[in-house]
Amino acid sequence: MATTAQWVEGARPRTLPAAATPVIVGSGAAAQADGFALWPALLALGVALALQVGVNYANDYSDGVRGTDSDRVGPLRLTAQHLTLARNVRNAAFAAFGVAGVLGFVLVAVSGTWWLLAVGVLCVAAAWYYTGGKRPYGYAGFGDVGVFVFFGLVAVLGTTYTQLAYRGDARITWPSLLGAVAVGLLACAILMINNVRDIPTDLPAGKMTLAVRLGDYRARRVYVAELWLPLALGVACAFWAPWTLLVLVLLLPAALLSIPVVVGAYGRALVPVLAATGFYELAFGVLLGLGLAL
């Protein structure tokens, strides 16, 4: 049976900073609109973290039972490495989704945004069917769309909207929209570089991710674009909040991340790039959120 440390590793804690990024940016956008509210922000953070853990366990389970994780470079996999029964991993995913559901219910209750319960259901369904079900959309090349929508648009805009609703001013602002697109692109960058690394094993397994469909060369260029476009969007936010120009601090990190990908690093050499991309997204979120708040 898996140890506690292996369960923690299987939850992929390194992905959690990226889950927090949309909440940071959404909260910064709420502050820019004079509507920041601590309790809704904390609830939104709890929802985001629980959903991320749920997605990680769900992917571990679904990829493991399908056999697509049998020969994969990357973090520990509970199901594929037979560290515990597959159903235990599935149950852990459902438990995390349950926590997200409870926190989400409290969030919509305190903000009075009951219609967002339907959005929450869609989030959980998207998380499960990314690699689960008979026809997972992540295997058909649409995973990037799901990540952009739910870990970008929905997460950032939902955070801003619920805080402003809590303050009696429910609306979406331009900075929150630009921030949502930027965060969505960075979330897609994390997925893209992960899938570029896995092209050699995904293709034989029939996992037709967007990286597989684009091919190695074009997928790498898309990743680079997904790193740089958010910086332009951060600069655009300066029209409302000049301090968002802080994101330009990331020009050098963006270049350093782009170089190994463009020159053709592959396999285990992309593992540190993947980890650094997650921290790049977090740094972007902190700088943009802080700039909006200031």
Phi and psi in degrees as a GROMACS rama.xvg file:
@    title "Ramachandran Plot"
@    xaxis  label "Phi"
@    yaxis  label "Psi"
@TYPE xy
-66.6451  142.468  ALA-2
-80.2776  168.429  THR-3
-59.6167  -41.2684  THR-4
-62.2185  -37.4828  ALA-5
-70.5253  -35.919  GLN-6
-63.3968  -41.5855  TRP-7
-63.7467  -44.303  VAL-8
-64.8597  -36.4808  GLU-9
-65.6038  -24.6308  GLY-10
-75.2924  -9.05891  ALA-11
55.0191  65.6245  ARG-12
-59.2648  -21.2271  PRO-13
-67.1185  -17.1985  ARG-14
-84.8223  -12.3201  THR-15
-67.2303  -36.1815  LEU-16
-57.0774  -37.5352  PRO-17
-66.2408  -31.9628  ALA-18
-69.4319  -29.8652  ALA-19
-77.88  -23.1909  ALA-20
-56.4726  -47.3072  THR-21
-59.6558  -35.109  PRO-22
-69.9438  -38.2818  VAL-23
-63.4438  -47.1224  ILE-24
-67.0896  -44.0088  VAL-25
-62.3475  -37.4454  GLY-26
-69.08  -38.475  SER-27
-62.631  -40.0975  GLY-28
-66.2094  -36.37  ALA-29
-65.0865  -40.6306  ALA-30
-64.9022  -38.6407  ALA-31
-61.9194  -29.1239  GLN-32
-94.6792  15.9105  ALA-33
58.6503  38.6987  ASP-34
-134.655  18.8146  GLY-35
-61.7263  136.768  PHE-36
-136.968  121.862  ALA-37
-63.1462  -49.8279  LEU-38
-63.6311  -46.2678  TRP-39
-59.9239  -34.6776  PRO-40
-64.3487  -44.5206  ALA-41
-65.9142  -38.4075  LEU-42
-65.4617  -42.499  LEU-43
-62.5179  -38.6601  ALA-44
-63.2593  -43.1783  LEU-45
-61.3535  -41.7672  GLY-46
-61.7637  -47.0674  VAL-47
-61.7267  -44.9095  ALA-48
-66.8181  -42.1985  LEU-49
-64.9869  -40.9185  ALA-50
-63.5146  -40.4021  LEU-51
-63.6861  -43.8428  GLN-52
-63.0792  -42.0793  VAL-53
-60.4491  -43.9444  GLY-54
-61.0687  -43.3044  VAL-55
-63.3087  -44.2864  ASN-56
-68.5632  -39.044  TYR-57
-62.9421  -41.8334  ALA-58
-67.0342  -38.4561  ASN-59
-59.287  -46.4777  ASP-60
-65.744  -54.0111  TYR-61
-65.4955  -45.103  SER-62
-65.5003  -34.6923  ASP-63
-66.557  -45.8999  GLY-64
-72.6921  -23.563  VAL-65
-82.2405  -17.3229  ARG-66
88.4851  6.44013  GLY-67
-80.7718  -7.86256  THR-68
-102.802  10.1708  ASP-69
-66.5619  -33.8874  SER-70
-134.703  79.1527  ASP-71
-132.053  135.741  ARG-72
-84.6322  132.802  VAL-73
144.954  -158.404  GLY-74
-71.8539  169.385  PRO-75
-56.3537  143.517  LEU-76
-128.913  114.535  ARG-77
-62.2141  -44.2917  LEU-78
-75.6677  -52.8578  THR-79
-64.11  -31.6711  ALA-80
-91.4644  7.12297  GLN-81
55.0367  39.7078  HIS-82
-82.6071  -18.5173  LEU-83
-158.241  170.137  THR-84
-67.5125  144.201  LEU-85
-57.4558  -38.8345  ALA-86
-65.374  -27.0061  ARG-87
-67.0601  -38.8783  ASN-88
-67.9339  -41.8525  VAL-89
-59.5744  -43.9813  ARG-90
-65.6222  -35.071  ASN-91
-64.4443  -38.725  ALA-92
-62.9794  -46.0658  ALA-93
-63.6875  -35.9111  PHE-94
-64.7645  -42.5097  ALA-95
-64.6611  -40.9448  ALA-96
-63.2999  -35.2385  PHE-97
-64.5292  -42.9122  GLY-98
-61.0966  -44.7867  VAL-99
-60.467  -39.1905  ALA-100
-64.7943  -42.8678  GLY-101
-64.2223  -47.0609  VAL-102
-64.631  -37.9195  LEU-103
-64.9596  -38.3027  GLY-104
-62.6636  -43.5463  PHE-105
-63.4991  -39.9556  VAL-106
-61.6487  -47.3689  LEU-107
-70.3907  -27.9026  VAL-108
-68.4938  -46.664  ALA-109
-73.0178  -25.6699  VAL-110
-95.4569  -10.2827  SER-111
71.1766  22.471  GLY-112
-106.431  65.0248  THR-113
-62.3383  -29.0069  TRP-114
-64.0673  -19.7666  TRP-115
-70.2329  -11.6117  LEU-116
-59.4252  -37.8031  LEU-117
-64.171  -38.3398  ALA-118
-64.7941  -38.4097  VAL-119
-61.7954  -41.179  GLY-120
-62.0145  -41.9659  VAL-121
-62.8144  -37.3798  LEU-122
-61.5133  -45.9472  CYS-123
-66.5342  -41.9109  VAL-124
-62.0892  -42.886  ALA-125
-64.1368  -37.6147  ALA-126
-64.5383  -42.4171  ALA-127
-73.4482  -46.086  TRP-128
-82.4525  3.78755  TYR-129
-58.9066  -48.0546  TYR-130
-123.472  -3.18148  THR-131
-97.6455  174.215  GLY-132
80.15  179.605  GLY-133
-73.2602  -32.259  LYS-134
-130.473  73.4025  ARG-135
-62.3659  131.762  PRO-136
-72.2086  -21.5822  TYR-137
-66.2799  -25.2682  GLY-138
-83.4604  -8.91166  TYR-139
-107.51  6.32757  ALA-140
92.0976  8.65591  GLY-141
-104.794  8.27601  PHE-142
-61.3812  -36.3026  GLY-143
-65.2813  -35.4466  ASP-144
-63.5524  -46.4289  VAL-145
-61.2909  -43.1042  GLY-146
-63.7498  -44.4623  VAL-147
-61.3446  -44.2626  PHE-148
-69.5745  -50.8059  VAL-149
-87.988  -35.6951  PHE-150
-95.2302  0.873855  PHE-151
-119.382  -79.7185  GLY-152
-60.2094  -55.3912  LEU-153
-64.2678  -45.0308  VAL-154
-66.3091  -46.1628  ALA-155
-71.7828  -51.6194  VAL-156
-65.3009  -36.2329  LEU-157
-64.1193  -38.7378  GLY-158
-64.1331  -47.5425  THR-159
-64.466  -46.4967  THR-160
-62.2132  -44.2249  TYR-161
-68.4185  -34.1386  THR-162
-69.723  -42.5151  GLN-163
-67.731  -34.849  LEU-164
-65.5175  -39.5148  ALA-165
-59.1794  -33.1746  TYR-166
-88.2934  2.22957  ARG-167
83.2959  21.9184  GLY-168
-137.989  56.0496  ASP-169
-63.8717  115.686  ALA-170
-167.644  168.604  ARG-171
-109.797  136.425  ILE-172
-108.389  160.716  THR-173
-62.8938  -43.8362  TRP-174
-59.9402  -36.9232  PRO-175
-67.1304  -36.2919  SER-176
-68.3996  -45.9917  LEU-177
-62.6741  -40.5199  LEU-178
-64.7899  -37.4316  GLY-179
-64.7594  -42.8955  ALA-180
-64.1353  -42.5504  VAL-181
-62.448  -46.4833  ALA-182
-65.7534  -38.8715  VAL-183
-60.8909  -40.7326  GLY-184
-64.512  -39.7801  LEU-185
-69.2002  -36.5493  LEU-186
-62.906  -38.5096  ALA-187
-67.4252  -32.5113  CYS-188
-63.1828  -40.463  ALA-189
-62.0934  -45.5618  ILE-190
-65.4686  -40.9015  LEU-191
-62.5614  -47.2686  MET-192
-69.2092  -32.0543  ILE-193
-61.3213  -43.3878  ASN-194
-77.9498  -28.1905  ASN-195
-62.8788  -43.7594  VAL-196
-58.8091  -35.5044  ARG-197
-95.1662  3.88787  ASP-198
-52.0418  -44.9771  ILE-199
-61.1784  -27.9417  PRO-200
-99.2122  -28.9565  THR-201
-69.7794  -40.6737  ASP-202
-60.5146  -49.8565  LEU-203
-64.7974  -27.8693  PRO-204
-82.8333  -3.83851  ALA-205
80.529  15.6669  GLY-206
-90.6493  96.5162  LYS-207
-89.8175  70.4189  MET-208
-66.6796  169.492  THR-209
-60.935  -36.4653  LEU-210
-61.9926  -41.4629  ALA-211
-64.1417  -44.3647  VAL-212
-66.5972  -38.2068  ARG-213
-73.2745  -31.908  LEU-214
91.8544  157.481  GLY-215
-56.6074  -47.7748  ASP-216
-61.2672  -52.7684  TYR-217
-70.2501  -34.5712  ARG-218
-62.0149  -38.7191  ALA-219
-64.6829  -38.4822  ARG-220
-69.2214  -35.7494  ARG-221
-63.8512  -42.145  VAL-222
-56.5903  -46.4342  TYR-223
-61.9977  -42.6088  VAL-224
-61.8869  -37.6014  ALA-225
-70.5372  -18.8201  GLU-226
-79.7049  -40.4032  LEU-227
-88.964  -35.0017  TRP-228
-59.0651  -40.1568  LEU-229
-57.8601  -32.2935  PRO-230
-63.9774  -39.9356  LEU-231
-64.7039  -38.3457  ALA-232
-68.525  -35.5264  LEU-233
-63.7141  -40.6295  GLY-234
-63.9963  -39.009  VAL-235
-61.4263  -32.2005  ALA-236
-65.5598  -17.0641  CYS-237
-64.0016  -17.4427  ALA-238
-60.1948  -32.5831  PHE-239
-101.363  -31.4959  TRP-240
-143.571  95.9057  ALA-241
-54.9843  -27.417  PRO-242
-67.7604  -10.4393  TRP-243
-68.0452  -11.056  THR-244
-63.1608  -8.96454  LEU-245
-56.6079  -25.8249  LEU-246
-62.8421  -19.0074  VAL-247
-66.9771  -12.8887  LEU-248
-58.6104  -23.9083  VAL-249
-88.6306  6.94411  LEU-250
-59.27  -46.3509  LEU-251
-66.5579  -47.8726  LEU-252
-57.4808  -36.825  PRO-253
-62.6823  -41.1244  ALA-254
-66.1921  -42.4508  ALA-255
-65.7468  -33.4138  LEU-256
-74.5398  -33.0664  LEU-257
-71.5479  -36.8916  SER-258
-57.997  -54.4412  ILE-259
-63.7477  -30.0795  PRO-260
-71.4901  -42.901  VAL-261
-68.7858  -36.5033  VAL-262
-80.1692  -7.48098  VAL-263
105.738  21.0042  GLY-264
-57.3663  143.068  ALA-265
-144.494  169.533  TYR-266
59.3019  -133.278  GLY-267
-63.3139  -22.0355  ARG-268
-66.9394  -19.3027  ALA-269
-90.6537  -9.28965  LEU-270
-61.2435  -48.998  VAL-271
-65.2905  -29.3764  PRO-272
-64.9767  -41.4476  VAL-273
-61.7319  -46.7873  LEU-274
-62.9564  -42.7044  ALA-275
-67.0323  -31.6496  ALA-276
-65.4431  -36.9816  THR-277
-62.69  -42.9822  GLY-278
-71.7952  -30.2743  PHE-279
-63.2702  -42.8391  TYR-280
-62.7616  -42.9928  GLU-281
-62.5618  -44.5987  LEU-282
-61.3991  -41.5909  ALA-283
-60.8903  -44.9905  PHE-284
-62.1551  -42.46  GLY-285
-64.6298  -45.1915  VAL-286
-67.42  -44.1936  LEU-287
-68.3673  -44.4441  LEU-288
-61.696  -42.6865  GLY-289
-64.7821  -43.3352  LEU-290
-61.351  -40.3649  GLY-291
-66.6816  -41.586  LEU-292
-66.132  -37.924  ALA-293
